[in-house]
């Protein structure tokens, strides 16, 4: 599958009784593992949880490798697509 560098930002509004209860920005998160890959729309806290649940994985935001701390401090409105992929291990 070809990955596109499109930035998906979706403003998720939850309404109840005509009153706005919660507004969160989501972004596209692509998670690769031994079974293939999954693409989903996640909030910042959901994405950070996925990253912490994936020790040893490499994380990319908008095509650039980042540390989880950088992702935590990022402006979520501009973070772009986040990719979580298995880390490569080199050796002889």
BELQUI-V364602 format. One record per residue. N is the residue number from 0. RES is the residue in three letters. PSI is psi in whole degrees, 0 to 359 (999 if undefined). BURIAL is b if it has 16 or more other C-alpha atoms within 10 Angstrom, else e. Layout:
BEGIN
n,res,psi,burial
N,RES,PSI,BURIAL
N,RES,PSI,BURIAL
END
This chain:
BEGIN
n,res,psi,burial
0,UNK,140,e
1,UNK,127,e
2,UNK,132,e
3,UNK,147,e
4,UNK,42,e
5,UNK,138,e
6,UNK,120,e
7,UNK,116,b
8,UNK,129,b
9,UNK,129,e
10,UNK,111,e
11,UNK,119,e
12,UNK,130,e
13,UNK,121,e
14,UNK,143,e
15,UNK,120,e
16,UNK,28,e
17,UNK,1,e
18,UNK,136,e
19,UNK,122,e
20,UNK,323,e
21,UNK,139,e
22,UNK,120,e
23,UNK,141,e
24,UNK,136,b
25,UNK,163,b
26,UNK,162,b
27,UNK,130,b
28,UNK,124,b
29,UNK,123,b
30,UNK,119,b
31,UNK,140,e
32,UNK,190,e
33,UNK,343,e
34,UNK,354,e
35,UNK,225,e
36,UNK,158,e
37,UNK,139,e
38,UNK,130,e
39,UNK,164,e
40,UNK,118,b
41,UNK,154,b
42,UNK,174,b
43,UNK,312,b
44,UNK,322,e
45,UNK,319,e
46,UNK,315,b
47,UNK,326,b
48,UNK,317,e
49,UNK,319,e
50,UNK,315,b
51,UNK,335,e
52,UNK,359,e
53,UNK,64,b
54,UNK,140,e
55,UNK,351,e
56,UNK,157,b
57,UNK,141,b
58,UNK,132,b
59,UNK,136,b
60,UNK,122,b
61,UNK,39,e
62,UNK,0,e
63,UNK,135,e
64,UNK,134,e
65,UNK,157,e
66,UNK,158,e
67,UNK,326,b
68,UNK,320,e
69,UNK,320,e
70,UNK,322,b
71,UNK,325,e
72,UNK,358,e
73,UNK,151,e
74,UNK,110,e
75,UNK,338,b
76,UNK,343,b
77,UNK,8,e
78,UNK,333,b
79,UNK,196,b
80,UNK,135,b
81,UNK,132,b
82,UNK,133,b
83,UNK,114,b
84,UNK,153,b
85,UNK,138,e
86,UNK,146,e
87,UNK,139,e
88,UNK,124,e
89,UNK,164,e
90,UNK,179,e
91,UNK,999,e
END
